[in-house]
Amino acid sequence: MSTLQRVLPPNTTFLTSVHVTKGALINPSTQKTIQPLPPANVSAVLNHGIITVTATVYIDAADNLNSLDIYTGNTINNGQLDVYIDYNYQEEIPDSLYTYTLSFQIPDTQNNIQTIKAFLWDEDPIGSRGTVTPVEQ
């Protein structure tokens, strides 16, 4: 998709593009539905007003990624900040998957964020599920 036609997650702000590290091949795929799998192994650690978030996402092995865009919700609801990992999902069950690990930082100088809800997000989602993780102090 052209960047001129880009549709952002609703009520969000672009945070950063992050380099991803390709991990293990899962063959055959453990994905049994056309819905993307939620991020796994999500951690969030607050240190000196910066939350470092690390996550693993499952991507169709037919796609070769170098980076992913990260968006954050514009508001913090009940101490939770929604984070969207943007991926153009094909809406089909992949034959195999690669794990990709990524890490990024979110400023939180007021210590308002208690939990992070991370989504593997597509602009035409068919049913995203998020992973909620507490922010470690």
DSSP file (Angstrom, degrees, kcal/mol; ACC not computed):
  #  RESIDUE AA STRUCTURE BP1 BP2  ACC     N-H-->O    O-->H-N    N-H-->O    O-->H-N    TCO  KAPPA ALPHA  PHI   PSI    X-CA   Y-CA   Z-CA
    1    1 A M              0   0    0      0, 0.0     2,-0.1     0, 0.0     5,-0.1   0.000 360.0 360.0 360.0 138.1    0.0    0.0    0.0
    2    2 A S    >   -     0   0    0      1,-0.1     3,-1.1     3,-0.0     4,-0.3  -0.415 360.0-126.4 -69.4 145.2    1.3    3.5   -0.8
    3    3 A T  G >  S+     0   0    0      1,-0.3     3,-0.8     2,-0.2    -1,-0.1   0.765 110.0  64.4 -64.9 -23.1    2.1    5.8    2.1
    4    4 A L  G 3  S+     0   0    0      1,-0.2    -1,-0.3     3,-0.0    -2,-0.0   0.795 106.3  42.5 -68.1 -26.9   -0.2    8.3    0.5
    5    5 A Q  G <  S+     0   0    0     -3,-1.1    -1,-0.2     2,-0.1    -2,-0.2   0.318  85.1 141.2 -98.9   5.8   -3.2    6.0    1.0
    6    6 A R    <   -     0   0    0     -3,-0.8     2,-0.5    -4,-0.3    -3,-0.1  -0.219  37.6-157.1 -58.9 131.8   -2.2    4.9    4.5
    7    7 A V        -     0   0    0      3,-0.0    -1,-0.1     0, 0.0    -2,-0.1  -0.960  14.3-147.7-109.7 121.2   -5.1    4.5    6.9
    8    8 A L        -     0   0    0     -2,-0.5     3,-0.1     1,-0.1     6,-0.0  -0.449  29.6 -88.2 -85.8 158.0   -4.0    4.8   10.6
    9    9 A P    >   -     0   0    0      0, 0.0     3,-0.8     0, 0.0    -1,-0.1  -0.391  64.0 -88.2 -57.3 144.9   -5.4    3.0   13.5
   10   10 A P  T 3  S+     0   0    0      0, 0.0     3,-0.1     0, 0.0    -3,-0.0  -0.289 104.2   1.4 -62.9 139.8   -8.3    5.1   14.9
   11   11 A N  T 3  S+     0   0    0      1,-0.2    63,-2.1    62,-0.1    64,-0.3   0.881 104.7 127.1  53.9  46.9   -7.5    7.8   17.5
   12   12 A T  E <   -A   73   0A   0     -3,-0.8     2,-0.4    61,-0.2    61,-0.2  -0.808  50.9-141.0-129.1 169.1   -3.7    7.1   17.4
   13   13 A T  E     -A   72   0A   0     59,-2.4    59,-2.5    -2,-0.3     2,-0.2  -0.992  31.0-109.2-129.6 138.0   -0.4    8.8   16.9
   14   14 A F  E     +A   71   0A   0     -2,-0.4    57,-0.3    57,-0.2     3,-0.1  -0.493  36.2 177.3 -64.0 130.1    2.6    7.4   15.1
   15   15 A L  E     -     0   0A   0     55,-3.0     2,-0.3     1,-0.4    56,-0.2   0.848  49.9 -50.6 -99.8 -55.0    5.3    6.5   17.6
   16   16 A T  E     -A   70   0A   0     54,-1.3    54,-3.2     2,-0.0     2,-0.4  -0.984  39.4-108.0-171.6 164.4    8.1    5.0   15.6
   17   17 A S  E     -A   69   0A   0     -2,-0.3     2,-0.4    52,-0.2    52,-0.2  -0.936  40.6-159.1-102.7 137.2    9.3    2.5   13.1
   18   18 A V  E     -A   68   0A   0     50,-2.9    50,-2.0    -2,-0.4     2,-0.3  -0.926  18.1-120.3-123.0 144.9   11.2   -0.3   14.6
   19   19 A H  E     -A   67   0A   0     -2,-0.4    84,-0.5    48,-0.2     2,-0.3  -0.586  32.6-147.8 -73.1 139.0   13.7   -2.8   13.3
   20   20 A V        -     0   0    0     46,-2.1     2,-0.6    -2,-0.3    82,-0.2  -0.852   4.1-139.4-112.1 149.5   12.5   -6.4   13.8
   21   21 A T  E     -F  101   0B   0     80,-2.5    80,-2.4    -2,-0.3     2,-0.2  -0.935  20.2-132.4-109.6 119.7   14.6   -9.5   14.4
   22   22 A K  E     +F  100   0B   0     -2,-0.6    78,-0.2    78,-0.2     3,-0.1  -0.505  33.4 174.7 -72.7 134.0   13.5  -12.6   12.5
   23   23 A G  E     -     0   0B   0     76,-3.8    -1,-0.1     1,-0.3    77,-0.1   0.024  36.1 -12.1-114.6-139.2   13.3  -15.7   14.7
   24   24 A A  E     -     0   0B   0     74,-0.1    75,-1.9     1,-0.1     2,-0.4  -0.265  57.3-123.3 -71.2 147.2   12.2  -19.3   14.5
   25   25 A L  E     -F   98   0B   0     73,-0.2     2,-0.7    -3,-0.1    73,-0.2  -0.772  17.5-154.5 -85.7 131.7   10.2  -20.7   11.6
   26   26 A I  E     -F   97   0B   0     71,-3.6    71,-2.3    -2,-0.4    35,-0.1  -0.927  18.9-158.2-109.2 107.5    7.0  -22.4   12.7
   27   27 A N  S    S+     0   0    0     -2,-0.7     2,-0.2    69,-0.2    69,-0.1  -0.964  75.7  27.6-139.8 117.6    6.1  -25.0   10.1
   28   28 A P  S    S-     0   0    0      0, 0.0    68,-0.2     0, 0.0    -1,-0.1   0.527 108.5-108.4 -75.3 165.4    3.4  -26.0    9.8
   29   29 A S        -     0   0    0     66,-2.5    -2,-0.1    65,-0.2    67,-0.1  -0.279  14.6-150.3 -61.1 142.1    1.7  -22.9   11.1
   30   30 A T        +     0   0    0     -4,-0.1     2,-0.5    -3,-0.0    -1,-0.1   0.465  68.3 108.2 -88.7  -3.8    0.0  -23.0   14.5
   31   31 A Q        +     0   0    0     63,-0.2    -2,-0.1     1,-0.1     3,-0.0  -0.634  42.4 176.5 -78.3 124.4   -2.5  -20.4   13.3
   32   32 A K        +     0   0    0     -2,-0.5     2,-0.3     3,-0.1    -1,-0.1   0.485  58.9  47.7-110.6  -5.3   -5.9  -22.1   12.8
   33   33 A T  S    S-     0   0    0      2,-0.3    59,-0.1    59,-0.1     4,-0.1  -0.786  85.5-110.3-127.2 172.6   -8.1  -19.1   11.9
   34   34 A I  S    S+     0   0    0     -2,-0.3    57,-0.1    57,-0.1    58,-0.1   0.469  88.8 102.3 -82.5  -0.7   -7.8  -16.2    9.4
   35   35 A Q  S    S-     0   0    0     56,-0.1    -2,-0.3    91,-0.1    -3,-0.1  -0.637  82.5-110.0 -80.3 138.7   -7.5  -13.8   12.4
   36   36 A P        -     0   0    0      0, 0.0    93,-0.3     0, 0.0    84,-0.1  -0.366  35.3-109.0 -64.5 148.5   -3.9  -12.6   13.1
   37   37 A L        -     0   0    0     21,-0.3    21,-0.3     1,-0.1     3,-0.1  -0.542  34.9-111.8 -75.8 143.3   -2.4  -14.0   16.3
   38   38 A P        -     0   0    0      0, 0.0    92,-0.1     0, 0.0    81,-0.1  -0.342  44.1 -84.1 -70.4 157.2   -1.9  -11.5   19.2
   39   39 A P        -     0   0    0      0, 0.0     2,-0.3     0, 0.0    18,-0.2  -0.255  49.7-153.9 -57.0 149.7    1.6  -10.5   20.2
   40   40 A A  E     +G   56   0B   0     16,-3.2    16,-2.6     1,-0.2    91,-0.1  -0.775  64.3  27.0-122.4 167.1    3.3  -12.8   22.6
   41   41 A N  E    S+     0   0B   0     -2,-0.3     2,-0.4     1,-0.2    -1,-0.2   0.850  77.5 176.1  50.3  41.0    6.0  -12.5   25.2
   42   42 A V  E     +     0   0B   0     -3,-0.2     2,-0.3    13,-0.1    13,-0.2  -0.622   4.9 175.3 -80.7 130.8    5.1   -8.8   25.8
   43   43 A S  E     -G   54   0B   0     11,-2.5    11,-2.2    -2,-0.4     2,-0.4  -0.975  13.6-168.2-132.7 151.4    7.0   -7.1   28.5
   44   44 A A  E     -Gh  53 135B   0     90,-0.6    92,-3.2    -2,-0.3     2,-0.5  -0.973   6.2-177.0-141.3 122.2    7.0   -3.4   29.6
   45   45 A V  E     -Gh  52 136B   0      7,-2.0     7,-2.7    -2,-0.4     2,-0.5  -0.981  15.4-147.1-127.5 125.0    9.5   -1.9   32.0
   46   46 A L  E     +G   51   0B   0     90,-3.4     2,-0.3    -2,-0.5     5,-0.2  -0.776  24.9 165.7 -90.5 129.2    9.5    1.7   33.3
   47   47 A N  E >   -G   50   0B   0      3,-2.5     3,-1.0    -2,-0.5    -2,-0.1  -0.903  68.6 -21.6-147.1 114.2   12.9    3.2   33.9
   48   48 A H  T 3  S-     0   0    0     -2,-0.3     3,-0.1     1,-0.2    61,-0.1   0.890 128.0 -45.7  54.2  46.4   13.4    7.0   34.4
   49   49 A G  T 3  S+     0   0    0     59,-0.2    59,-3.4     1,-0.2     2,-0.4   0.572 119.1 104.1  79.2   9.9   10.2    8.0   32.7
   50   50 A I  E <   -GI  47 107B   0     -3,-1.0    -3,-2.5    57,-0.3     2,-0.6  -0.991  56.9-151.9-126.6 127.3   10.6    5.7   29.7
   51   51 A I  E     -GI  46 106B   0     55,-3.3    55,-2.6    -2,-0.4     2,-0.6  -0.874   9.4-155.4 -96.4 123.1    8.7    2.4   29.2
   52   52 A T  E     -GI  45 105B   0     -7,-2.7    -7,-2.0    -2,-0.6     2,-0.5  -0.891  11.7-164.7 -98.5 120.1   10.7   -0.1   27.1
   53   53 A V  E     -GI  44 104B   0     51,-3.1    51,-2.3    -2,-0.6     2,-0.4  -0.897   7.9-176.0-108.2 131.5    8.3   -2.5   25.4
   54   54 A T  E     +GI  43 103B   0    -11,-2.2   -11,-2.5    -2,-0.5     2,-0.3  -0.985  12.7 163.7-124.7 138.3    9.5   -5.8   23.9
   55   55 A A  E     - I   0 102B   0     47,-2.3    47,-2.4    -2,-0.4     2,-0.4  -0.977  31.1-135.9-150.1 160.4    7.2   -8.2   22.1
   56   56 A T  E     -GI  40 101B   0    -16,-2.6   -16,-3.2    -2,-0.3     2,-0.3  -0.982  23.1-170.3-117.6 132.4    7.1  -11.2   19.7
   57   57 A V  E     - I   0 100B   0     43,-2.7    43,-2.4    -2,-0.4     2,-0.6  -0.890  20.1-128.9-121.0 155.4    4.7  -11.2   16.7
   58   58 A Y  E     - I   0  99B   0    -21,-0.3     2,-0.4    -2,-0.3   -21,-0.3  -0.915  29.9-177.4-107.8 120.6    3.8  -14.0   14.3
   59   59 A I  E     - I   0  98B   0     39,-2.6    39,-2.8    -2,-0.6    30,-0.0  -0.925  36.9 -94.9-123.7 141.2    4.1  -13.1   10.7
   60   60 A D  E >   - I   0  97B   0     -2,-0.4     3,-2.0    37,-0.2    37,-0.3  -0.286  32.2-132.7 -51.2 129.2    3.3  -15.2    7.5
   61   61 A A  T 3  S+     0   0    0     35,-2.5    -1,-0.2     1,-0.3    36,-0.1   0.712 103.8  68.7 -63.0 -19.8    6.6  -16.7    6.4
   62   62 A A  T 3  S+     0   0    0     34,-0.4     2,-0.4     2,-0.0    -1,-0.3   0.710  90.0  76.1 -71.3 -19.1    5.8  -15.6    2.8
   63   63 A D    <   -     0   0    0     -3,-2.0     2,-0.6    35,-0.0    -4,-0.1  -0.753  69.4-155.6 -93.2 139.3    6.4  -12.0    4.0
   64   64 A N        -     0   0    0     -2,-0.4     2,-0.3   -42,-0.0    -3,-0.1  -0.933  19.1-172.6-116.6 107.2    9.9  -10.7    4.6
   65   65 A L        +     0   0    0     -2,-0.6   -43,-0.1     1,-0.1     3,-0.1  -0.732  28.0 171.8-104.6 147.5   10.0   -7.8    7.0
   66   66 A N  S    S+     0   0    0      1,-0.4   -46,-2.1    -2,-0.3     2,-0.3   0.578  75.2   5.9-114.6 -29.8   12.7   -5.5    8.1
   67   67 A S  E     -A   19   0A   0    -48,-0.3    -1,-0.4    35,-0.0     2,-0.3  -0.973  56.3-152.0-151.4 162.3   10.7   -3.1   10.2
   68   68 A L  E     -A   18   0A   0    -50,-2.0   -50,-2.9    -2,-0.3     2,-0.3  -0.980  23.1-121.4-135.2 147.5    7.2   -2.4   11.6
   69   69 A D  E     -AB  17  86A   0     17,-0.6    17,-2.7    -2,-0.3     2,-0.4  -0.705  23.1-151.4 -89.8 142.5    5.4    0.9   12.4
   70   70 A I  E     -AB  16  85A   0    -54,-3.2   -55,-3.0    -2,-0.3   -54,-1.3  -0.945  12.7-176.2-117.1 134.1    4.2    1.4   16.0
   71   71 A Y  E     -AB  14  84A   0     13,-2.3    13,-3.1    -2,-0.4     2,-0.3  -0.935   8.9-153.7-124.6 149.3    1.2    3.6   16.9
   72   72 A T  E     -AB  13  83A   0    -59,-2.5   -59,-2.4    -2,-0.3    11,-0.2  -0.925  26.2-103.2-122.1 151.6   -0.1    4.5   20.3
   73   73 A G  E     -A   12   0A   0      9,-2.6   -61,-0.2    -2,-0.3   -62,-0.1  -0.333  26.1-128.7 -63.9 152.1   -3.6    5.5   21.5
   74   74 A N  S    S+     0   0    0    -63,-2.1     2,-0.3     7,-0.0    -1,-0.1   0.656  88.1  45.2 -78.8 -15.4   -4.1    9.2   22.1
   75   75 A T  S    S-     0   0    0    -64,-0.3     2,-0.6     7,-0.1     7,-0.5  -0.910  72.8-133.3-129.6 156.8   -5.6    8.6   25.6
   76   76 A I        -     0   0    0     -2,-0.3     2,-0.6     5,-0.1     3,-0.3  -0.941  24.3-160.5-107.5 113.2   -4.8    6.5   28.6
   77   77 A N  B >  S-C   80   0A   0      3,-1.8     3,-2.1    -2,-0.6    -2,-0.0  -0.854  71.7 -22.0-100.7 118.5   -8.0    4.7   29.8
   78   78 A N  T 3  S-     0   0    0     -2,-0.6    -1,-0.2     1,-0.3     3,-0.1   0.850 127.3 -52.2  53.3  37.9   -7.9    3.4   33.4
   79   79 A G  T 3  S+     0   0    0     -3,-0.3    35,-3.5     1,-0.2    36,-2.2   0.491 113.4 120.7  80.7   3.0   -4.1    3.4   33.3
   80   80 A Q  E <   -Cd  77 115A   0     -3,-2.1    -3,-1.8    34,-0.2     2,-0.5  -0.867  44.7-163.0-106.6 133.1   -4.0    1.4   30.0
   81   81 A L  E     - d   0 116A   0     34,-2.3    36,-2.4    -2,-0.4     2,-0.4  -0.957  15.5-138.2-111.8 127.8   -2.3    2.5   26.8
   82   82 A D  E     - d   0 117A   0     -2,-0.5    -9,-2.6    -7,-0.5     2,-0.4  -0.696  18.5-167.0 -84.6 135.5   -3.2    0.8   23.6
   83   83 A V  E     -Bd  72 118A   0     34,-3.0    36,-2.5    -2,-0.4     2,-0.5  -0.985   4.4-156.0-125.5 132.7   -0.2    0.1   21.3
   84   84 A Y  E     -Bd  71 119A   0    -13,-3.1   -13,-2.3    -2,-0.4     2,-0.8  -0.942   6.3-159.3-116.6 121.8   -0.7   -1.0   17.6
   85   85 A I  E     -Bd  70 120A   0     34,-3.2    36,-2.7    -2,-0.5     2,-0.4  -0.890  27.1-137.3 -97.2 109.8    2.0   -2.9   15.7
   86   86 A D  E     +Bd  69 121A   0    -17,-2.7   -17,-0.6    -2,-0.8     2,-0.3  -0.556  35.7 157.9 -81.7 122.4    1.0   -2.2   12.1
   87   87 A Y        -     0   0    0     34,-3.0     2,-1.7    -2,-0.4    36,-0.1  -0.987  44.2-125.9-144.6 131.2    1.2   -5.2    9.7
   88   88 A N        -     0   0    0     -2,-0.3     2,-0.1    34,-0.1    34,-0.1  -0.586  36.8-159.4 -80.1  86.4   -0.6   -5.7    6.4
   89   89 A Y        -     0   0    0     -2,-1.7    35,-0.1     1,-0.1   -30,-0.0  -0.418  15.6-144.3 -71.9 139.4   -2.2   -9.0    7.2
   90   90 A Q        -     0   0    0      2,-0.2    -1,-0.1    -2,-0.1     3,-0.1   0.520  29.3-128.8 -85.5  -6.5   -3.3  -11.1    4.2
   91   91 A E  S    S+     0   0    0      1,-0.2     2,-0.3   -57,-0.1   -57,-0.1   0.898  73.1  99.8  57.8  45.2   -6.5  -12.5    5.9
   92   92 A E  S    S-     0   0    0    -58,-0.1    -1,-0.2   -59,-0.1    -2,-0.2  -0.973  84.7 -93.8-148.9 159.1   -5.7  -16.1    5.2
   93   93 A I        -     0   0    0     -2,-0.3   -59,-0.1   -61,-0.1     2,-0.1  -0.646  45.6-134.9 -76.9 118.3   -4.2  -19.0    7.2
   94   94 A P        -     0   0    0      0, 0.0   -65,-0.2     0, 0.0   -63,-0.2  -0.404   5.8-134.4 -73.8 151.1   -0.5  -19.0    6.5
   95   95 A D  S    S+     0   0    0      1,-0.2   -66,-2.5   -67,-0.1     2,-0.3   0.859  88.6   0.2 -69.1 -36.0    1.3  -22.3    5.7
   96   96 A S        -     0   0    0    -68,-0.2   -35,-2.5   -69,-0.1   -34,-0.4  -0.968  69.5-145.1-150.1 162.8    4.1  -21.3    8.1
   97   97 A L  E     -FI  26  60B   0    -71,-2.3   -71,-3.6    -2,-0.3     2,-0.4  -0.910   3.5-147.8-129.4 153.3    5.0  -18.4   10.3
   98   98 A Y  E     -FI  25  59B   0    -39,-2.8   -39,-2.6    -2,-0.3     2,-0.4  -0.952  21.3-130.5-112.6 144.0    8.2  -16.6   11.4
   99   99 A T  E     - I   0  58B   0    -75,-1.9   -76,-3.8    -2,-0.4     2,-0.4  -0.752  22.8-165.2 -85.8 141.5    8.5  -15.1   14.9
  100  100 A Y  E     -FI  22  57B   0    -43,-2.4   -43,-2.7    -2,-0.4     2,-0.4  -0.999   5.1-153.0-127.9 131.8    9.7  -11.5   14.9
  101  101 A T  E     +FI  21  56B   0    -80,-2.4   -80,-2.5    -2,-0.4     2,-0.3  -0.859  18.6 175.2-105.0 138.8   11.0   -9.8   18.0
  102  102 A L  E     - I   0  55B   0    -47,-2.4   -47,-2.3    -2,-0.4     2,-0.3  -0.959  13.5-165.0-140.9 158.2   10.8   -6.0   18.4
  103  103 A S  E     + I   0  54B   0    -84,-0.5     2,-0.3    -2,-0.3   -49,-0.2  -0.997  14.6 160.8-144.7 141.2   11.5   -3.4   21.0
  104  104 A F  E     - I   0  53B   0    -51,-2.3   -51,-3.1    -2,-0.3     2,-0.4  -0.961  28.4-119.9-154.0 168.1   10.5    0.2   21.3
  105  105 A Q  E     - I   0  52B   0     -2,-0.3   -53,-0.2   -53,-0.2   -55,-0.0  -0.901  13.5-165.7-121.2 145.4   10.2    3.0   23.9
  106  106 A I  E     - I   0  51B   0    -55,-2.6   -55,-3.3    -2,-0.4     2,-0.2  -0.996  25.1-124.8-126.2 125.9    7.3    5.1   25.1
  107  107 A P  E     + I   0  50B   0      0, 0.0   -57,-0.3     0, 0.0   -58,-0.1  -0.499  34.8 164.9 -69.5 138.5    7.7    8.2   27.2
  108  108 A D    >   +     0   0    0    -59,-3.4     3,-1.3    -2,-0.2   -59,-0.2  -0.413   7.9 156.8-149.8  65.6    5.8    8.2   30.5
  109  109 A T  T 3  S+     0   0    0      1,-0.3   -59,-0.1   -60,-0.1   -60,-0.1   0.725  77.6  51.7 -68.4 -21.2    7.3   10.9   32.7
  110  110 A Q  T 3  S-     0   0    0    -61,-0.1    -1,-0.3    -3,-0.1    -2,-0.0   0.465 104.2-127.6 -93.0  -2.2    4.0   11.2   34.8
  111  111 A N    <   +     0   0    0     -3,-1.3    -2,-0.1     1,-0.1    -3,-0.0   0.883  64.7 137.6  54.9  42.0    3.9    7.4   35.5
  112  112 A N        +     0   0    0      2,-0.0     2,-0.6     1,-0.0    -1,-0.1   0.709  41.2  87.4 -85.8 -23.0    0.3    7.3   34.2
  113  113 A I        +     0   0    0      1,-0.2   -33,-0.2    -5,-0.1     3,-0.1  -0.698  39.8 162.4 -90.1 117.9    0.6    4.1   32.3
  114  114 A Q        +     0   0    0    -35,-3.5    21,-3.0    -2,-0.6     2,-0.3   0.739  68.2  19.5-100.7 -32.2    0.0    0.9   34.4
  115  115 A T  E     -dE  80 134A   0    -36,-2.2   -34,-2.3    19,-0.3     2,-0.4  -0.972  62.4-145.4-139.0 154.0   -0.7   -1.6   31.6
  116  116 A I  E     -dE  81 133A   0     17,-2.7    17,-2.6    -2,-0.3     2,-0.6  -0.974   7.1-159.9-116.3 131.3    0.1   -1.8   27.8
  117  117 A K  E     -dE  82 132A   0    -36,-2.4   -34,-3.0    -2,-0.4     2,-0.4  -0.948  16.1-162.3-111.6 111.5   -2.4   -3.6   25.5
  118  118 A A  E     -dE  83 131A   0     13,-2.7    13,-2.5    -2,-0.6     2,-0.4  -0.793   7.3-172.6-101.6 133.0   -0.5   -4.6   22.3
  119  119 A F  E     -dE  84 130A   0    -36,-2.5   -34,-3.2    -2,-0.4     2,-0.9  -0.947  28.8-137.2-120.0 140.6   -2.2   -5.4   19.1
  120  120 A L  E     -d   85   0A   0      9,-0.6     2,-0.3    -2,-0.4     9,-0.2  -0.908  48.1-163.3 -87.0 108.8   -0.9   -6.8   15.8
  121  121 A W  E     -d   86   0A   0    -36,-2.7   -34,-3.0    -2,-0.9     2,-0.3  -0.760  26.0-174.4-112.4 142.3   -3.0   -4.4   13.8
  122  122 A D        -     0   0    0     -2,-0.3   -34,-0.1   -36,-0.2     6,-0.1  -0.974  34.3-123.9-127.9 144.5   -4.1   -4.2   10.2
  123  123 A E  S    S+     0   0    0     -2,-0.3   -35,-0.1     1,-0.3    -1,-0.0   0.696 114.3  41.2 -64.5 -16.6   -6.1   -1.3    8.6
  124  124 A D  S    S-     0   0    0    -35,-0.1    -1,-0.3     0, 0.0    -3,-0.0  -0.510  89.1-177.5-123.1  62.6   -8.8   -3.8    7.5
  125  125 A P        -     0   0    0      0, 0.0   -90,-0.1     0, 0.0    -4,-0.1  -0.280  23.5-167.1 -69.0 146.1   -8.9   -5.9   10.7
  126  126 A I  S    S-     0   0    0    -92,-0.1   -91,-0.1     1,-0.1   -92,-0.1   0.316  81.6 -27.0-108.7   4.9  -11.2   -8.9   10.8
  127  127 A G        -     0   0    0      2,-0.0     2,-0.2     0, 0.0    -1,-0.1   0.307  68.9-163.7 146.1  74.7  -10.9   -9.4   14.5
  128  128 A S        -     0   0    0     -6,-0.1     2,-0.4   -93,-0.1    -7,-0.1  -0.528   3.0-160.3 -79.1 145.1   -7.8   -8.2   16.3
  129  129 A R        -     0   0    0    -93,-0.3    -9,-0.6    -2,-0.2     2,-0.2  -0.980   9.8-148.1-121.8 139.5   -7.0   -9.5   19.8
  130  130 A G  E     -E  119   0A   0     -2,-0.4     2,-0.5   -11,-0.2   -11,-0.2  -0.652   8.2-132.3-105.1 163.1   -4.6   -7.6   22.1
  131  131 A T  E     -E  118   0A   0    -13,-2.5   -13,-2.7    -2,-0.2     2,-0.4  -0.970  19.4-150.9-113.7 123.3   -2.2   -8.8   24.8
  132  132 A V  E     +E  117   0A   0     -2,-0.5   -15,-0.2   -15,-0.2   -90,-0.1  -0.807  19.4 173.5 -97.2 132.0   -2.3   -6.9   28.1
  133  133 A T  E     -E  116   0A   0    -17,-2.6   -17,-2.7    -2,-0.4     2,-0.1  -0.999  29.8-117.7-136.8 140.2    0.8   -6.7   30.1
  134  134 A P  E     -E  115   0A   0      0, 0.0     2,-0.6     0, 0.0   -90,-0.6  -0.428  28.6-116.1 -73.4 151.3    1.5   -4.7   33.3
  135  135 A V  E     -h   44   0B   0    -21,-3.0     2,-0.3    -2,-0.1   -90,-0.2  -0.799  29.1-138.5 -86.3 119.7    4.2   -2.1   33.3
  136  136 A E  E      h   45   0B   0    -92,-3.2   -90,-3.4    -2,-0.6   -21,-0.0  -0.631 360.0 360.0 -79.8 134.4    7.0   -3.1   35.7
  137  137 A Q              0   0    0     -2,-0.3    -1,-0.1   -92,-0.2   -92,-0.1   0.446 360.0 360.0 -83.0 360.0    8.3   -0.3   37.9
